[in-house]
Amino acid sequence: MDVYEAILSKRDTRDYDPRPIADEVLQRIVRAGRMAGSSKNEQPIRLVVVRDAERKQALAGCGDFATHLPASPLVIVVVRFEGSRPFDAGRTAQNMMLAARAEGIASCPVGIQHDDCAREVLGLPANTIVAMAITLGYPAGGRIQSRGNPRIGLDEFVRWETWDGGTAP
Ligand SMILES: Cc1cc2nc3c(=O)[nH]c(=O)nc-3n(C[C@H](O)[C@H](O)[C@H](O)COP(=O)(O)O)c2cc1C
């Protein structure tokens, strides 16, 4: 699968096969995250890999829309240091989700709204912010499934030269 196909076919999938993800595949995914560039190369991102069932259950309680998290075989929590830019965490997360997609693994970002809760569950230092949790697993039934949310049209999404002006080539 080439990069463009991985990007276009990546949809946020919440139902997974319980099959575990092999360590060497997990290594490829986290290496993809590590290679994301960061502002001034400050490298302010850290990952916490969670596979323990009780810890996943506790982590799910730190997010408001995390009901599918405990049944996910693998969760990678993207953590950033205070003062860092959210963009750096986004690059890291997307790198990993696309690398996973290329391995046939589906994923979904999960917001963690209650930082103190996650800090407690994961033992994070006080100067950290949970940017995102990402659930990962082989898709149930072998199919990438999402809620099928449509995207806005390209004409609305892309503006040419100025907000109001320009014409598409
Ligand atoms: C910042 C962010 C936070 C999200 N939080 C959650 C979440 O807490 N729970 C969840 O099930 N999906 C979450 N999602 C997934 C979105 O619902 C999903 O990206 C969107 O519906 C598009 O999905 P699609 O690519 O499958 O169409 C989140 C996505 C983003 C980018």
The ligand as a MOL file (V3000), in Angstrom:
LIG
                    3D

  0  0  0     0  0            999 V3000
M  V30 BEGIN CTAB
M  V30 COUNTS 31 33 0 0 0
M  V30 BEGIN ATOM
M  V30 1 C -8.9790 15.6150 17.9790 0
M  V30 2 C -9.8520 14.3990 17.7850 0
M  V30 3 C -10.5180 13.8400 18.8690 0
M  V30 4 C -11.3460 12.7250 18.7020 0
M  V30 5 N -11.9270 12.1480 19.7910 0
M  V30 6 C -12.6540 11.0390 19.6360 0
M  V30 7 C -13.1970 10.3990 20.7920 0
M  V30 8 O -13.0150 10.8370 21.9300 0
M  V30 9 N -13.9180 9.2600 20.5980 0
M  V30 10 C -14.1180 8.7340 19.3440 0
M  V30 11 O -14.7490 7.6860 19.2570 0
M  V30 12 N -13.6310 9.3370 18.2350 0
M  V30 13 C -12.8830 10.4640 18.3500 0
M  V30 14 N -12.3370 11.0740 17.2540 0
M  V30 15 C -12.5810 10.5200 15.9160 0
M  V30 16 C -13.4980 11.4160 15.0740 0
M  V30 17 O -14.8330 11.1730 15.4640 0
M  V30 18 C -13.2510 11.0840 13.5960 0
M  V30 19 O -11.9700 11.5810 13.2570 0
M  V30 20 C -14.2270 11.6900 12.6390 0
M  V30 21 O -15.5330 11.2960 12.9340 0
M  V30 22 C -13.9190 11.2800 11.2040 0
M  V30 23 O -13.9130 9.8800 11.1170 0
M  V30 24 P -13.6850 9.1380 9.7200 0
M  V30 25 O -12.3230 9.4620 9.2150 0
M  V30 26 O -13.8360 7.6850 10.0300 0
M  V30 27 O -14.7380 9.6520 8.8000 0
M  V30 28 C -11.5230 12.1760 17.4010 0
M  V30 29 C -10.8300 12.7430 16.3190 0
M  V30 30 C -10.0160 13.8280 16.5140 0
M  V30 31 C -9.2570 14.3920 15.3250 0
M  V30 END ATOM
M  V30 BEGIN BOND
M  V30 1 1 1 2
M  V30 2 1 2 3
M  V30 3 2 2 30
M  V30 4 2 3 4
M  V30 5 1 4 5
M  V30 6 1 4 28
M  V30 7 2 5 6
M  V30 8 1 6 7
M  V30 9 1 6 13
M  V30 10 2 7 8
M  V30 11 1 7 9
M  V30 12 1 9 10
M  V30 13 2 10 11
M  V30 14 1 10 12
M  V30 15 2 12 13
M  V30 16 1 13 14
M  V30 17 1 14 15
M  V30 18 1 14 28
M  V30 19 1 15 16
M  V30 20 1 16 17
M  V30 21 1 16 18
M  V30 22 1 18 19
M  V30 23 1 18 20
M  V30 24 1 20 21
M  V30 25 1 20 22
M  V30 26 1 22 23
M  V30 27 1 23 24
M  V30 28 2 24 25
M  V30 29 1 24 26
M  V30 30 1 24 27
M  V30 31 2 28 29
M  V30 32 1 29 30
M  V30 33 1 30 31
M  V30 END BOND
M  V30 END CTAB
M  END
